Amino acid sequence: MDPSRDSTRFIEIGRHVDTPVAIANVPVHRASTVLFDTLEQAETAGRASAAGRPHATSYGTTGTPSTLALTDALAAIEGAGHACRAALMPSGLSAIATLMLALLESGDHLLVPDSVYGPTRAFCDGLLARMGVAVSYYQPTADVTELEAALRPSTRMIYLESPGSYTFELQDVPAICAWARARGLLTVIDNAWASPVFARPFDWGVDASVLPLTKYWSGHSDVLMGAVVIREALWPRLWSAVRQTGVCVGGDDAFLVLRGLRTADVRMRRHQANALEVAHWLASRPEVRRVLYPALPSHPQHALWQRDFSGASGLFSFELNPDTTGGAKPGFNVATAALCEGRRYFGMGYSWGGFESLIMPARLDGVRSVQPWTGGALIRVHIGLESAADLIADLAEGFEALHKVSERA
Ligand SMILES: *Cc1c(COP(=O)(O)O)cnc(C)c1O
C-alpha cells in the first residue's frame, strides 16, 4: 500500500505556532515526546530530570510546561515559607501509595490514625504489609505520651490525618511533629479537608503532605489527581519512586486543577459560610444528637481547630438521635435511605470537594480497629456552593421522609 503523497506533510504541518499573543493561562501541553536540538541537550536534560532538578524534563512522564506550572503552584502554596518540592500523581490515593513506597522499607513500622481514609488503610494492610512494613493504628486523639507507648525500635513514620475521615477528630499536629522530629521519625499528613486556603501543615512541622487535588484544589468534580509536597531534603527519595513507578498526569488534567486553584480562596469561604449555617441548623434539630464539625464550639477539639486552622471546609458529619428517629441505625438502611435518597440538591456519592452538595451515610464497620463506632446513624454531608436556605429546606424534607418510615416501622 503506497502512502499518500501527503503522508510526510501530515506529520509536519501545524506544529510551529509562535503566537505573539500573551494569554493569561499556561496552555495545555499534551506530550509524551520531548524534542531536543542536539545530543548534548538530550543528555543534559536526561541527567537533570533523573536527578529531579527544578523544571528539568526529558520525557512526558518527567514534566511538561502544564504540569511544571502546577507543581510550582503547589510547592509555593502548600509549602509557603519552606523549601519544598511537589510531584503529581493520578489520584490522591496514588499520591499516598507513592509517598509510602518512597519513604518506607521492609522491616519498618508505621503508625496510622484509626480514622484514616479507608483506602489508605487498605493500602497499608494490603500491599504495604506484603512488602514487609508493619502497620499499627492509634487512637486519632492520642497525645505524644500515648504515641510514645506505641513506638517500636523499627518505627519510621507517623502518619497523620486531621480532621480524620467521617468522625473529624483533630490531632495536635505541631506537638506530634516536634516530638517525632526529636526521635528521628518522619511525619506525613493527608491534608484533604482544609484545602490550600485553611491549613499550612509545613508550619506545623510535617515532612510531607498529601494533597488529594481531586477535592477542593480542583473543586469541580471533573478531575482525579493527587500530589505530594515534600521538604527538599526528602525530594530525591520521592522523585526516585515517582520515576521508578512511572506515575504522572496529563496536561489537560493539570490545566483543570490550575483553573480550579485560581478560585480556591473564594470557593472555600463560601463553602465555610454555607457549612456553618447548615451545621448550626442541624445542631438545633431534635433528630440530631451531635454535629461533628471542628468549626462548631461543641466540637471536642474546637480549641485546636481555632489554634491551627484559619477556616473550615464544607465537609462534616452528624449523628442521628435514635430516640427521635425510630432507632435509626448506622449504615445503609431504610431510615438512612429515607433521609438521603431523592434529595433535590444533595447528591449521593463517595467524593466531596466539588461545587455541589453531597450526602452519604457513613459505613464504619471494618474500617476502625482501635475504636469501633458505637454511636447512632452517622451521616456525612458535603456542603456545596448553593444557597444555604435551599440546602436546609432540602434536609428538612429528608427529616420528614425519615419520620414517615420510622412511624411505619
Ligand atoms: C478522597 C480522599 C483521598 C483520595 O483522593 P482520590 O483522588 O479520590 O484518590 C485521600 N484522602 C482523603 C482524606 C480523601 O477524602
The ligand as a MOL file (V3000), in Angstrom:
LIG
                    3D

  0  0  0     0  0            999 V3000
M  V30 BEGIN CTAB
M  V30 COUNTS 15 15 0 0 0
M  V30 BEGIN ATOM
M  V30 1 C -10.7460 11.4580 48.6040 0
M  V30 2 C -9.6470 11.3550 49.5840 0
M  V30 3 C -8.3910 10.8690 49.2090 0
M  V30 4 C -8.0820 10.3030 47.8560 0
M  V30 5 O -8.2360 11.1230 46.7820 0
M  V30 6 P -8.5580 10.4360 45.3450 0
M  V30 7 O -8.0790 11.4490 44.3930 0
M  V30 8 O -10.0320 10.2020 45.3440 0
M  V30 9 O -7.7800 9.1460 45.2700 0
M  V30 10 C -7.4170 10.8280 50.1730 0
M  V30 11 N -7.6430 11.2210 51.4250 0
M  V30 12 C -8.8300 11.6970 51.8330 0
M  V30 13 C -8.9970 12.1240 53.2360 0
M  V30 14 C -9.8810 11.7710 50.9280 0
M  V30 15 O -11.0790 12.1930 51.3480 0
M  V30 END ATOM
M  V30 BEGIN BOND
M  V30 1 1 1 2
M  V30 2 1 2 3
M  V30 3 2 2 14
M  V30 4 1 3 4
M  V30 5 2 3 10
M  V30 6 1 4 5
M  V30 7 1 5 6
M  V30 8 2 6 7
M  V30 9 1 6 8
M  V30 10 1 6 9
M  V30 11 1 10 11
M  V30 12 2 11 12
M  V30 13 1 12 13
M  V30 14 1 12 14
M  V30 15 1 14 15
M  V30 END BOND
M  V30 END CTAB
M  END
